[in-house]
C-alpha cells in the first residue's frame, strides 16, 4: 500500500508520516503534561514519559485526521503528503501507540490515570469532521486538550486532582481559547465562503478580537489569583501573567498572522515562567 502521495520507498514513507508532526502544536501538550507532573510535587520519570507519549499520539491523531478530512474528504486543501491509505495506516499506528501508553499508565498508576488520559484521543480523533464544524468545537478542541494534558500529567503522579491543578488547567483553557480565536481570523474569508462557523465568522473580526482580549484578561487575572493562594503555586508564578500580558499587548493591534505568532510564543513563555516558579520557588 502506498503511503506517500509524492514518492515511493521507505525514506519517502518516513518523510510523509513525519510530516504530520507539527512542533508548534505538538510541543505545548507535551510540555503541559510534564508541567502537570512537576506541579504534583512528585515526579516519576517512567509515568511522565508514558503520559507525554500518550499526548504525542493524541495530537498526531488530530493532525492526521484533520489533513485526511480536509484533503481527501472535503477537498479543501491543495495538497497532502499522505495517501488515503497512508492516513488510515498512520491513524492505526497512532491509536496503537496511544493505547500502549494508556495501558502502561493503567498498570503503573491505576484506572483513574487511564480514564483521565482517554478523552485527549477522543478530542483528537473527532476534531474533524465533527468538532470543527461549530464555533465551540472548532475553537476549544485544542485548548481543552491542553487543559486535559495538564490534569492527566498531574493525576498520573499524584493519583488525585487538586484545586491548583484544576485552576491552572482552567487558565490554560481560557488563554489558549483566546489564541485560537485570533488564529482563526487568518482563515476568515475562506471559512466564511464555506460556511465554517468559527468565532471570527460568527462574531465578525473586530468583536472576535475583543472577545479574545477579554479572555486573556480573565486568564491572566486567574494566574495572579492562584499565585500564592494555593499550595504548590508560589507567589512568583504571578510573573507569568506579566510575561504573557506584555506579549498580548504587542499582539493587540497586530494582523492575525503576526498576532498568532506572538501569542503562541507568549504561551511558551507563560509555561516557562510557571515551570521556573514551581521548580525554583524564587519567592517561596
C-alpha positions in Angstrom: 0.0 0.0 0.0 1.4 3.4 -1.0 1.7 5.8 1.9 3.3 8.8 0.3 1.5 10.6 -2.4 4.6 12.1 -4.0 7.2 9.4 -4.0 7.9 5.7 -3.2 10.3 3.9 -0.9 11.0 3.7 2.8 12.5 7.2 3.0 9.5 8.8 1.3 7.2 6.9 3.6 9.0 8.0 6.7 9.0 11.7 5.5 5.3 11.5 4.7 4.5 10.1 8.2 6.8 12.6 9.9 5.2 15.5 8.1 2.2 15.2 10.4 4.4 16.0 13.4 3.9 19.8 13.7 6.2 21.0 16.5 4.4 24.3 17.1 1.2 22.4 18.1 2.9 19.3 19.4 5.2 20.8 22.0 2.6 22.5 24.2 0.7 19.3 25.1 3.9 17.5 25.9 5.2 20.4 27.9 2.0 20.8 29.9 1.9 17.1 30.6 5.4 17.3 32.1 4.4 20.5 33.9 1.4 18.8 35.4 3.7 16.1 36.7 6.1 18.7 38.2 3.2 20.6 39.8 2.1 17.4 41.6 5.2 17.6 43.8 6.3 14.0 42.9 7.8 13.1 39.5 8.4 9.5 38.5 10.0 9.7 35.0 8.5 6.4 33.6 5.0 7.6 34.3 5.8 11.1 33.0 7.1 9.5 29.8 4.1 7.4 29.3 1.7 10.3 29.7 3.7 12.5 27.5 3.8 9.7 24.9 0.0 9.4 25.0 -0.3 13.1 24.4 2.0 12.9 21.4 -0.1 10.2 19.8 -3.3 12.0 20.6 -2.1 15.2 18.9 -0.6 13.2 16.0 -4.0 11.6 15.5 -5.6 15.0 15.3 -3.1 16.2 12.7 -3.5 13.1 10.5 -7.3 13.1 10.8 -7.6 16.8 10.1 -5.4 16.5 7.0 -7.3 13.4 5.8 -10.7 15.1 6.1 -9.6 18.5 4.6 -7.8 16.9 1.6 -9.3 13.5 0.9 -12.9 14.1 2.0 -13.7 17.8 1.7 -11.2 18.7 -0.9 -10.4 22.0 0.9 -6.6 21.6 0.9 -4.5 21.8 -2.3 -2.1 19.0 -1.3 -1.4 16.4 1.4 1.7 14.2 1.8 -0.2 11.0 2.7 -2.5 8.9 0.6 -5.9 8.0 1.9 -4.5 4.6 2.8 -1.4 6.2 4.4 -3.7 8.3 6.6 -5.5 5.3 7.8 -2.3 3.5 8.5 -1.0 6.5 10.4 -4.2 6.7 12.4 -4.0 3.0 13.2 -0.4 3.3 14.3 -1.1 6.3 16.5 -4.1 4.5 18.0 -1.9 1.6 18.9 0.8 3.9 20.4 -1.8 5.8 22.4 -3.4 2.5 23.7 0.0 1.2 24.7 0.9 4.3 26.7 -2.5 4.4 28.3 -2.3 0.7 29.2 1.1 1.4 30.8 -0.5 4.2 32.9 -3.2 1.8 33.9 -0.7 -0.8 35.0 1.7 1.5 36.8 -0.7 4.0 38.3 -4.3 2.8 38.1 -7.6 3.0 36.3 -8.0 6.7 37.1 -4.9 7.7 35.2 -6.1 5.9 32.1 -9.6 7.5 32.3 -8.2 11.0 32.6 -6.0 10.4 29.6 -8.5 8.8 27.3 -10.5 12.0 26.4 -7.5 13.5 24.7 -7.5 10.9 22.0 -11.3 11.3 21.6 -10.8 15.0 21.0 -8.0 14.4 18.5 -9.9 11.8 16.5 -13.2 13.8 16.4 -11.6 17.2 15.7 -12.5 16.7 12.1 -15.1 16.4 10.8 -17.2 16.5 14.0 -15.8 19.2 16.3 -14.5 21.7 13.7 -18.0 22.4 12.2 -19.2 24.6 15.1 -17.7 27.6 16.9 -17.2 25.8 20.3 -15.7 22.6 18.9 -13.5 24.4 16.3 -12.2 26.9 18.9 -11.9 24.9 22.1 -10.8 21.4 21.0 -7.1 22.1 21.2 -7.3 24.3 24.4 -9.3 21.6 26.0 -6.7 19.0 25.1 -4.0 21.2 26.6 -6.0 21.5 29.9 -6.6 17.7 30.0 -2.9 17.2 29.3 -2.0 19.2 32.4 -4.6 17.4 34.5 -3.6 14.0 33.2 0.1 14.6 33.9 -0.8 15.8 37.4 -3.1 12.8 38.1 -0.6 10.3 36.8 1.8 11.4 39.5 -0.5 12.2 42.4 -3.5 9.9 41.7 -5.8 12.8 42.6 -6.8 16.3 41.3 -6.4 19.4 43.5 -7.6 23.0 43.1 -4.2 24.1 42.0 -4.2 21.6 39.1 -7.8 22.4 38.1 -7.2 26.1 38.4 -4.1 26.2 36.2 -5.8 23.9 33.7 -8.6 26.4 33.5 -6.2 29.3 33.0 -4.6 27.4 30.0 -8.1 26.6 28.6 -9.2 30.3 28.7 -5.9 31.8 27.4 -5.5 29.3 24.6 -9.1 29.7 23.5 -8.3 33.3 23.0 -5.3 32.5 21.0 -7.3 30.1 18.8 -9.9 32.7 18.1 -7.2 35.1 16.8 -5.6 32.3 14.9 -8.9 31.6 13.1 -9.0 35.2 11.9 -6.4 34.2 9.4 -8.9 32.0 7.5 -11.8 34.3 7.9 -12.6 34.8 4.2 -12.2 31.2 3.3 -14.1 29.9 6.4 -16.9 32.3 5.6 -17.0 31.2 2.0 -17.6 27.5 3.0 -19.9 28.5 5.9 -17.4 27.2 8.6 -18.7 28.8 11.8 -15.6 29.9 13.7 -15.9 32.6 16.3 -14.4 35.1 13.9 -17.1 34.2 11.3 -20.0 34.3 13.8 -19.0 37.5 15.6 -17.0 39.3 13.0 -13.3 40.1 13.1 -13.5 43.1 15.4 -15.8 41.6 18.0 -14.0 38.3 17.9 -10.7 40.1 18.6 -12.3 42.0 21.6 -13.7 38.7 22.9 -10.2 37.1 22.7 -8.6 40.0 24.5 -11.3 39.7 27.2 -10.4 36.0 27.6 -6.7 37.0 28.0 -7.7 39.4 30.8 -9.7 36.7 32.6 -6.9 34.1 32.3 -4.2 36.4 33.5 -6.3 37.5 36.5 -6.7 33.8 37.2 -2.9 33.4 37.2 -2.5 36.3 39.7 -5.3 35.0 41.9 -3.8 31.5 42.0 -0.2 32.7 42.7 0.4 32.2 46.4 -3.2 31.5 47.2 -3.0 27.7 46.7 -0.4 25.3 48.0 2.2 24.5 45.2 1.6 27.7 43.3 4.2 30.2 44.7 3.7 34.0 44.5 6.4 34.2 41.9 4.0 32.5 39.5 2.3 35.9 39.0 5.3 36.8 36.8 3.8 34.5 34.2 0.9 36.8 33.9 3.2 39.8 33.4 5.1 38.0 30.7 2.1 36.9 28.7 0.3 40.2 29.3 3.3 42.0 27.7 3.1 39.8 24.6 -0.7 40.2 24.4 -0.3 44.0 24.5 2.1 43.8 21.5 -0.3 41.5 19.7 -3.4 43.6 20.4 -3.4 45.5 17.1 -1.3 43.2 15.0 -2.6 41.4 12.0 -3.9 37.9 12.7 -0.8 36.1 11.4 1.6 38.2 13.4 -0.6 38.2 16.5 -0.9 34.4 16.4 2.9 34.1 16.1 3.4 36.4 19.1 0.7 34.8 21.2 2.0 31.2 20.6 5.4 32.3 21.7 3.8 34.1 24.6 2.2 30.8 25.7 5.6 29.2 25.7 6.9 32.0 27.8 3.9 31.7 30.2 4.6 28.0 30.7 8.3 28.5 31.1 7.8 31.1 33.8 5.3 28.8 35.6 7.7 25.9 35.4 10.5 28.1 36.8 8.3 29.4 39.6 7.1 25.9 40.7 10.6 24.3 40.3 12.8 27.0 41.8 10.4 28.9 44.0 12.4 32.1 44.0 9.9 33.9 46.3 8.9 30.9 48.3 
